[in-house]
Amino acid sequence: MIKKVNVGEICLGMYIHELRGNWLEHPFWRKSFKLDDPKDLQKLIHSGVDEIWIDTNKGLDVTAVMVTEPAKESEFEPAKHEPEPTKTPLAVKKQISFDEELVAAKKIHTKAKKVVTSMFGDVRMGKALDVQGAVVLVEDIQSSIERNPSALLSLARLKNANEYTYLHSVAVCMLMIALAKQLKLSESQARQAGVAGLLHDIGKMAIPNQVLDKPGKLTDEEFNVIKQHPQRGWEILKASYQVDDVALDVCLHHHERVDGRGYPEKISGADLSLFARMGAVCDVYDAISSDRCYKKAWGPAESISKMTAWREGHFDEVIFHAFVKTIGIYPSGTLLKLKSGRLGVVLEQSKKSLVTPIIKVFFSIRANMYIPVEIVDLSKGSDSVDSIEDPFKWKLDVDRLQGIVE
């Protein structure tokens, strides 16, 4: 039987059927679960959830327990024989400049390419998945994003069509962690999101290369083979006891849509978890802003514009808006023409506004010449954006100008 109860009546052993209220404001990504962890009970008591519905057929009823005053937080410490899982603390929390972090970010990006290529290659050969290697990599990525998210995210574009499958997973991992930070998720939830992003496309290792890397348009039959990768990935991850439910969920559901028109299960709305909604946005953004074997990349700002046009029915509105706040309307690497008649490439976002990024100015259109490089924070009002420019038109390598490649 489904019944509504007050938060003060909740106890361990109940089955939560549904939590009513803004799901971004409470710490649970699942809408239904068995309440069997004291820490979850404590979180629920202090979450500010409007209404709680329980299923008495799957768990305790309020009449089956004595309702007492909620225990103090100290009473919910784990038993001494059940030690807390070991967590690797983030090495640095202090924010540093883009240029300072770029040195470390390049090393992490190089390491990530090697780790993921090896990990995915092992899976294709039928070997066991090295989940611990993925977790260590995610912790390095998380530390870099804590120090300065723009540095590592700017490197996400550095992939050619041949590297796409591997580095797309690295990029989605980065974006998931940055988005988790924007959504104010906990450090452990951000780490879970990162691991899920890194492993979300592991099922592509079960897809034949001639289909996966086909340069032309796929036939309907070939596309149906590609659409098997979420289920195949879920099966690969399920076989590893080290993979948590978040990674399994994102792997299986990152191609679902909020209107139910995605795949493989066509689930929609509240049936999609927070992490699956996050994965859908991060996956699409990196896919359309990357060179593929059958399609050239859209620019960062154009990609955001396309997703804005598609967002209704495709993406969760709250998650998409948080994503835009994460990377900006003019993401890192966007070439801009300023009102002053100068060209500049976006380095990072300002804290004041989505339309006033920090840019590296290097060229005067009026004088038709390169000028001394100047870092301009548009939030200070000294200049403003006139238009988004196509680097190809100006014969410019924005990656080199940005300093992310030599």
C-alpha positions in Angstrom: 0.0 0.0 0.0 1.3 3.5 -0.9 0.8 6.1 1.8 2.1 9.6 2.6 4.0 10.1 5.9 5.6 13.0 7.7 9.4 13.2 7.7 9.3 12.7 11.5 7.7 9.3 11.0 10.4 8.0 8.7 12.6 5.1 10.0 15.0 2.5 8.8 13.3 -0.4 7.1 10.8 1.7 5.2 10.6 1.6 1.4 10.6 5.1 -0.1 8.2 5.0 -3.0 8.6 8.7 -4.0 10.1 11.9 -2.8 8.0 15.0 -3.7 9.8 18.3 -4.2 12.7 19.7 -6.2 14.9 16.7 -6.7 18.0 18.9 -7.2 17.6 20.1 -3.6 17.7 16.7 -1.9 20.7 14.3 -1.9 19.0 11.3 -3.5 19.3 10.6 -7.2 16.9 7.6 -7.0 13.2 8.3 -6.5 12.5 4.9 -5.0 14.7 2.9 -2.7 14.9 0.9 0.6 15.9 3.1 3.5 18.5 0.9 5.2 21.4 3.2 5.7 21.5 5.4 8.8 23.3 8.1 6.9 20.5 8.2 4.3 17.9 8.5 7.1 19.8 11.5 8.5 20.1 13.1 5.1 16.3 12.6 4.5 15.4 14.1 7.9 17.4 17.3 7.1 16.6 17.5 3.3 13.6 19.7 3.3 11.6 17.3 1.1 8.0 18.4 0.9 6.3 15.0 1.0 7.4 11.4 1.4 5.4 8.4 0.1 6.2 4.9 1.3 5.3 1.5 0.0 4.2 -0.7 3.0 4.3 -3.8 0.8 8.0 -3.5 0.3 9.0 -2.1 3.7 7.9 -1.2 7.2 4.7 0.8 7.9 4.6 3.7 10.2 2.4 1.7 12.6 4.9 -1.1 12.8 7.5 1.1 14.6 7.6 3.4 17.6 8.0 6.9 16.4 10.7 8.6 18.3 12.6 11.9 18.1 15.2 11.7 15.3 18.6 10.7 16.6 21.4 13.2 16.8 23.8 13.1 13.9 26.5 11.5 16.1 24.3 8.5 16.6 24.4 7.7 12.9 28.2 6.9 12.9 28.9 3.5 11.3 29.6 0.6 13.6 33.2 0.2 14.6 33.5 -3.1 12.7 32.3 -1.4 9.5 35.0 1.2 8.6 34.2 4.0 6.3 35.3 3.4 2.7 38.7 4.9 2.0 38.6 8.1 0.1 41.5 9.9 -1.6 41.2 13.6 -0.6 41.5 16.2 -3.3 45.1 17.4 -3.2 44.3 21.1 -3.7 41.1 23.2 -3.3 42.5 26.6 -4.0 41.6 28.2 -7.3 44.6 29.0 -9.5 45.0 30.8 -12.9 44.3 29.2 -16.3 47.9 29.2 -17.3 49.1 27.8 -14.0 46.7 24.9 -14.1 47.2 24.2 -17.9 50.6 22.6 -17.2 49.1 20.0 -14.8 46.0 19.7 -17.0 48.1 18.7 -20.1 49.8 15.9 -18.1 46.5 14.6 -16.8 45.0 14.7 -20.3 48.0 12.7 -21.7 47.7 10.2 -18.9 43.9 9.9 -19.5 44.4 9.1 -23.1 46.8 6.2 -22.2 44.6 4.9 -19.4 41.3 4.8 -21.4 42.9 3.5 -24.6 44.4 0.6 -22.6 41.3 0.0 -20.5 39.0 0.0 -23.6 41.4 -2.1 -25.5 41.5 -4.7 -22.8 37.7 -4.9 -22.8 37.6 -5.4 -26.6 40.0 -8.3 -26.2 37.8 -9.8 -23.5 40.0 -9.0 -20.5 38.7 -7.8 -17.1 37.9 -4.1 -16.7 40.4 -2.2 -14.6 38.0 -0.1 -12.6 40.6 1.0 -10.0 42.6 2.6 -12.8 39.5 4.5 -13.8 38.9 5.7 -10.3 42.5 7.0 -9.8 42.2 8.9 -13.1 38.9 10.4 -12.1 40.4 11.7 -8.9 43.2 13.4 -10.8 40.6 15.0 -13.1 38.5 16.1 -10.2 41.5 17.8 -8.5 42.3 19.7 -11.7 38.7 20.9 -12.1 38.7 22.1 -8.4 41.8 24.2 -9.1 40.6 25.7 -12.4 37.9 23.9 -14.5 38.6 25.8 -17.7 42.2 24.5 -18.2 41.2 20.8 -18.4 37.9 21.4 -20.2 39.7 23.4 -22.9 41.7 20.2 -23.6 38.6 18.2 -24.2 38.5 19.4 -27.8 41.9 17.9 -28.6 40.9 14.8 -30.3 40.9 13.6 -33.9 38.3 11.3 -35.5 40.5 8.2 -34.9 40.8 9.0 -31.2 37.1 9.9 -30.8 35.8 6.9 -29.0 38.5 7.0 -26.3 38.9 10.8 -25.7 35.1 11.3 -25.9 34.8 9.2 -22.8 37.6 11.3 -21.1 35.8 14.6 -22.1 32.4 13.4 -20.8 34.1 12.5 -17.5 35.5 16.0 -17.3 32.2 17.6 -18.1 30.3 15.4 -15.7 32.6 16.4 -12.8 32.3 20.1 -13.7 28.5 19.9 -14.0 28.3 18.1 -10.6 30.3 20.9 -9.1 27.9 23.5 -10.6 24.9 21.4 -9.2 26.6 21.5 -5.8 26.7 17.7 -5.5 29.0 16.3 -2.9 32.6 15.3 -3.6 31.8 11.6 -3.6 28.8 12.2 -6.0 31.0 14.2 -8.3 33.5 11.3 -8.3 30.7 8.9 -9.1 29.6 11.1 -11.9 33.1 11.2 -13.3 33.6 7.4 -13.2 30.2 7.1 -14.9 31.2 9.5 -17.6 34.5 7.7 -18.2 32.7 4.3 -18.6 29.5 5.4 -20.3 30.6 4.3 -23.8 32.4 1.1 -22.8 29.7 -0.8 -24.8 31.2 0.5 -28.1 34.0 -2.0 -27.6 31.4 -4.7 -28.4 30.5 -3.0 -31.7 32.4 -4.1 -34.8 35.0 -1.5 -36.0 33.6 -1.4 -39.5 30.4 -0.1 -38.1 31.8 2.0 -35.3 34.4 3.8 -37.5 32.4 3.9 -40.8 33.1 7.3 -42.5 29.8 7.5 -44.4 26.2 7.5 -43.4 25.1 4.4 -41.5 22.4 2.2 -42.9 19.3 1.6 -40.7 20.7 -1.9 -39.9 24.1 -0.4 -38.9 22.5 2.2 -36.8 20.5 -0.4 -34.9 23.8 -2.2 -34.2 25.3 1.1 -32.8 22.2 1.5 -30.6 23.1 -1.7 -28.9 26.1 -0.2 -27.2 24.3 1.1 -24.0 22.9 -2.4 -23.3 26.2 -4.1 -24.2 28.1 -1.6 -22.0 25.7 -2.3 -19.1 26.5 -6.0 -19.4 30.2 -5.4 -19.4 30.0 -3.2 -16.3 27.6 -5.5 -14.6 30.2 -8.3 -14.8 32.6 -6.2 -12.7 31.7 -6.2 -9.0 33.7 -2.9 -8.6 31.2 -0.8 -10.7 28.5 1.1 -8.8 24.9 1.7 -9.7 25.6 5.2 -10.9 28.0 4.0 -13.6 25.5 1.2 -14.6 22.7 3.7 -14.8 24.5 6.3 -16.9 25.9 3.6 -19.3 22.5 2.2 -20.0 20.5 5.5 -20.1 22.7 8.3 -21.5 20.8 8.1 -24.8 17.4 8.4 -23.2 15.4 11.6 -23.6 13.1 13.3 -21.2 10.2 12.9 -23.7 10.7 9.2 -23.9 12.0 9.1 -27.5 15.5 7.9 -26.6 16.9 4.4 -26.4 17.3 1.6 -25.4 14.3 1.6 -22.9 12.4 4.7 -23.9 12.0 5.8 -20.3 11.2 9.5 -19.6 10.6 12.2 -17.0 11.0 11.3 -13.4 12.1 7.7 -14.3 15.4 9.2 -15.5 17.9 9.6 -12.7 19.8 12.8 -12.0 23.0 11.2 -13.3 21.4 9.9 -16.5 20.1 13.4 -17.2 23.6 14.8 -16.7 25.1 12.1 -18.9 22.7 12.9 -21.7 23.7 16.5 -21.8 27.5 16.0 -21.5 27.5 13.2 -24.1 25.7 15.2 -26.8 27.8 18.4 -26.2 31.1 16.6 -26.6 29.8 14.6 -29.6 28.7 17.5 -31.7 31.7 19.7 -30.8 34.2 17.0 -31.9 35.4 15.9 -35.3 33.9 12.5 -36.1 34.8 10.1 -38.9 31.6 11.2 -40.7 31.2 14.8 -39.6 33.2 17.9 -38.8 32.8 19.5 -35.4 30.6 22.5 -34.7 32.3 25.2 -32.7 31.8 25.4 -28.9 29.4 28.3 -29.0 27.5 26.9 -32.0 27.1 23.6 -30.2 25.5 25.3 -27.2 23.2 27.2 -29.6 22.1 23.9 -31.4 21.5 22.2 -28.0 19.4 25.2 -26.9 17.2 24.7 -29.9 16.9 21.0 -29.2 16.5 21.2 -25.5 12.7 20.8 -25.2 11.9 17.1 -25.0 15.6 16.1 -25.4 17.2 17.4 -22.2 16.1 18.2 -18.7 15.7 22.0 -18.5 17.3 22.4 -15.1 20.3 20.2 -16.0 20.8 22.0 -19.3 20.7 25.4 -17.8 23.3 24.3 -15.2 25.4 22.9 -18.0 25.4 26.2 -19.8 26.5 27.9 -16.6 29.3 25.4 -16.3 30.9 26.0 -19.7 29.3 29.4 -20.7 27.4 30.7 -23.7 30.9 31.3 -25.2 32.8 28.2 -24.1 36.5 28.0 -23.9 38.0 28.0 -27.4 35.3 30.3 -29.0 36.7 33.0 -31.3 35.0 36.3 -30.7 35.1 39.7 -32.4 34.8 42.6 -30.0 33.1 45.9 -30.4 36.6 47.5 -30.4 37.4 45.7 -33.6 39.7 43.1 -32.1 39.7 39.3 -32.2 40.2 37.2 -29.1 39.8 33.5 -28.0 37.9 32.6 -24.9 40.1 31.2 -22.1 37.6 30.9 -19.2 34.3 32.1 -17.8 34.0 35.1 -15.5 32.1 34.7 -12.3 29.8 37.7 -13.0 28.0 36.8 -16.2 27.7 34.2 -18.9 28.2 36.8 -21.6 31.4 38.3 -20.3 34.1 35.7 -20.5 37.9 36.2 -20.0 39.5 36.2 -23.4 43.0 36.4 -25.0 43.0 39.3 -27.5 45.6 39.1 -30.2 44.5 40.7 -33.5 43.2 44.1 -34.7 40.7 43.9 -37.5 40.9 47.6 -38.2 44.7 47.5 -38.6 44.7 44.0 -40.1 47.6 43.0 -38.0 48.5 41.0 -34.9 48.8 43.0 -31.7 50.5 42.4 -28.4 48.5 39.7 -26.5 46.2 41.0 -23.8 44.1 39.1 -21.3 40.7 40.9 -21.1 38.0 40.3 -18.5 34.9 41.4 -20.3 33.0 41.6 -17.0 34.9 44.7 -16.2 33.2 46.6 -19.0 36.2 47.8 -21.0 34.9 46.0 -24.2 32.1 43.7 -25.2 31.2 40.9 -27.7 30.2 41.9 -31.2 30.0 38.4 -32.8 31.1 34.8 -32.8 33.6 34.2 -35.5 34.7 31.1 -37.6 38.4 30.4 -37.1 38.5 28.8 -40.5 37.5 32.1 -42.1 40.4 33.9 -40.4 42.8 31.0 -41.0 43.5 30.8 -37.2 44.4 27.9 -35.0 42.5 28.8 -31.8 44.0 25.8 -29.9 47.5 27.2 -30.5 46.4 30.7 -29.7 44.8 29.5 -26.5 48.1 27.8 -25.6 46.7 24.3 -25.2 48.9 23.0 -28.1 52.5 23.9 -28.9 
